[in-house]
Structures are given as C-alpha cells and as structure tokens.
C-alpha cells in the first residue's frame, strides 16, 4: 500500500531548438526540479521533482540529454 507508487516521469513535448533542459535548485532546502526553459521567453515548464541521482539519470535518459544546467 505505502511506497508502492512509482515515480513516473511524464513525457512532455521538448524541442531542443527552442527550449533548454534546466535543473532548478533551491538554495534554502536543496530541492531540485527538472524541466525545460524557453530560450526566448524564459518560461519554465516543470516536469518532475528530483530527489536523487537515480531520478536525474532517468530524466536525462528519457529526454536523451547529455548535460543539464543548474539555476538557483
């Protein structure tokens, strides 16, 4: 019952020509959120909460990313 819910990363549309992958990090509590930032408007689209390296690797594999930038 508890703990059986898997962390499933939703597949949202991602265009590397107009968006870039970003890991938004909180200075206060260390929370990290992966998503995409529009290159022209700066609008951030949140995809998922990242709690450990395994989830970050899963996110990067799902969207075929080799690197991700951090923003604080």
Number of C-alpha atoms within 10 A of each C-alpha: 4 4 5 6 7 6 10 10 13 10 10 12 8 16 11 13 8 12 19 18 22 20 22 21 16 12 10 7 7 11 13 21 21 24 21 25 19 17 13 8 9 11 11 17 17 15 15 18 18 20 12 9 9 10 17 19 13 14 22 16 11 12 14 9 13 8 9 15 10 13 12 10
